[in-house]
């Protein structure tokens, strides 16, 4: 599966989990940050650097989504392997 398709599946998984994904411009002290998960007003949000390469966006989402219990959610085997890391 290519990185763009993987990114789409991870975005769909986040939506299923009720997690918002925001693609933002990373400026300031570390403009090369790829992002990560945070809590904004009791809502879980994944912030992703909009200028990051697709592979970096995938890695950011994988790292954030590993925090969730995904055992009861069907995932394609390639995604399950990626998330189980």
BALOBA-1460 file (C-alpha; in Angstrom, 3 decimals):
// residues 85
<rec num="1" residu="x" x="0.000" y="0.000" z="0.000"/>
<rec num="2" residu="x" x="1.441" y="3.406" z="-0.879"/>
<rec num="3" residu="x" x="1.910" y="6.184" z="1.678"/>
<rec num="4" residu="x" x="-0.974" y="8.307" z="0.386"/>
<rec num="5" residu="x" x="-3.439" y="5.427" z="0.740"/>
<rec num="6" residu="x" x="-2.041" y="4.592" z="4.180"/>
<rec num="7" residu="x" x="-2.484" y="8.215" z="5.235"/>
<rec num="8" residu="x" x="-6.112" y="8.096" z="4.103"/>
<rec num="9" residu="x" x="-6.800" y="4.927" z="6.095"/>
<rec num="10" residu="x" x="-5.176" y="6.404" z="9.203"/>
<rec num="11" residu="x" x="-7.259" y="9.573" z="8.844"/>
<rec num="12" residu="x" x="-10.395" y="7.429" z="8.596"/>
<rec num="13" residu="x" x="-9.355" y="5.478" z="11.694"/>
<rec num="14" residu="x" x="-8.866" y="8.704" z="13.642"/>
<rec num="15" residu="x" x="-12.332" y="9.829" z="12.565"/>
<rec num="16" residu="x" x="-13.790" y="6.494" z="13.731"/>
<rec num="17" residu="x" x="-12.130" y="7.038" z="17.111"/>
<rec num="18" residu="x" x="-13.516" y="10.573" z="17.343"/>
<rec num="19" residu="x" x="-10.080" y="12.148" z="17.111"/>
<rec num="20" residu="x" x="-9.747" y="15.368" z="15.146"/>
<rec num="21" residu="x" x="-6.753" y="15.791" z="12.844"/>
<rec num="22" residu="x" x="-5.522" y="19.300" z="12.150"/>
<rec num="23" residu="x" x="-2.997" y="20.023" z="9.443"/>
<rec num="24" residu="x" x="-1.217" y="23.174" z="10.581"/>
<rec num="25" residu="x" x="1.782" y="25.204" z="9.546"/>
<rec num="26" residu="x" x="4.520" y="24.616" z="12.109"/>
<rec num="27" residu="x" x="6.341" y="27.840" z="12.816"/>
<rec num="28" residu="x" x="8.455" y="29.100" z="15.664"/>
<rec num="29" residu="x" x="11.341" y="27.430" z="17.432"/>
<rec num="30" residu="x" x="11.017" y="24.063" z="15.676"/>
<rec num="31" residu="x" x="9.363" y="24.396" z="12.254"/>
<rec num="32" residu="x" x="10.518" y="20.867" z="11.417"/>
<rec num="33" residu="x" x="8.342" y="19.203" z="14.042"/>
<rec num="34" residu="x" x="6.039" y="16.639" z="12.479"/>
<rec num="35" residu="x" x="3.338" y="17.116" z="15.131"/>
<rec num="36" residu="x" x="1.652" y="14.889" z="17.667"/>
<rec num="37" residu="x" x="-1.393" y="14.373" z="19.852"/>
<rec num="38" residu="x" x="-2.713" y="16.873" z="22.351"/>
<rec num="39" residu="x" x="-5.879" y="17.602" z="24.271"/>
<rec num="40" residu="x" x="-7.800" y="20.790" z="23.535"/>
<rec num="41" residu="x" x="-10.787" y="21.460" z="25.788"/>
<rec num="42" residu="x" x="-11.236" y="17.769" z="26.638"/>
<rec num="43" residu="x" x="-11.025" y="16.746" z="22.983"/>
<rec num="44" residu="x" x="-8.160" y="14.700" z="21.585"/>
<rec num="45" residu="x" x="-6.554" y="16.323" z="18.566"/>
<rec num="46" residu="x" x="-3.653" y="15.237" z="16.404"/>
<rec num="47" residu="x" x="-1.695" y="18.175" z="15.017"/>
<rec num="48" residu="x" x="0.226" y="17.364" z="11.830"/>
<rec num="49" residu="x" x="2.717" y="19.597" z="10.057"/>
<rec num="50" residu="x" x="1.041" y="20.394" z="6.758"/>
<rec num="51" residu="x" x="4.433" y="20.811" z="5.061"/>
<rec num="52" residu="x" x="5.769" y="17.437" z="6.206"/>
<rec num="53" residu="x" x="6.361" y="14.697" z="3.671"/>
<rec num="54" residu="x" x="3.604" y="12.094" z="3.399"/>
<rec num="55" residu="x" x="5.769" y="9.500" z="5.165"/>
<rec num="56" residu="x" x="6.291" y="11.858" z="8.097"/>
<rec num="57" residu="x" x="2.545" y="12.498" z="8.299"/>
<rec num="58" residu="x" x="1.953" y="8.733" z="8.378"/>
<rec num="59" residu="x" x="4.523" y="8.294" z="11.165"/>
<rec num="60" residu="x" x="2.935" y="11.112" z="13.188"/>
<rec num="61" residu="x" x="-0.524" y="9.543" z="12.925"/>
<rec num="62" residu="x" x="0.776" y="6.043" z="13.699"/>
<rec num="63" residu="x" x="2.554" y="7.271" z="16.815"/>
<rec num="64" residu="x" x="-0.561" y="9.096" z="18.031"/>
<rec num="65" residu="x" x="-3.044" y="6.326" z="17.184"/>
<rec num="66" residu="x" x="-0.986" y="3.688" z="19.017"/>
<rec num="67" residu="x" x="-2.270" y="5.267" z="22.249"/>
<rec num="68" residu="x" x="-5.754" y="3.879" z="21.597"/>
<rec num="69" residu="x" x="-7.180" y="0.416" z="22.169"/>
<rec num="70" residu="x" x="-7.670" y="-0.807" z="18.613"/>
<rec num="71" residu="x" x="-8.383" y="-4.457" z="19.414"/>
<rec num="72" residu="x" x="-12.110" y="-4.187" z="18.676"/>
<rec num="73" residu="x" x="-11.692" y="-2.259" z="15.416"/>
<rec num="74" residu="x" x="-11.204" y="-4.072" z="12.111"/>
<rec num="75" residu="x" x="-8.060" y="-2.903" z="10.355"/>
<rec num="76" residu="x" x="-6.473" y="-4.140" z="7.164"/>
<rec num="77" residu="x" x="-3.587" y="-6.439" z="8.106"/>
<rec num="78" residu="x" x="-0.988" y="-4.024" z="6.732"/>
<rec num="79" residu="x" x="-2.383" y="-1.254" z="8.966"/>
<rec num="80" residu="x" x="-2.573" y="-3.560" z="11.967"/>
<rec num="81" residu="x" x="1.099" y="-4.449" z="11.458"/>
<rec num="82" residu="x" x="2.023" y="-0.785" z="11.146"/>
<rec num="83" residu="x" x="0.132" y="0.202" z="14.299"/>
<rec num="84" residu="x" x="1.293" y="-2.789" z="16.325"/>
<rec num="85" residu="x" x="4.820" y="-1.824" z="15.261"/>
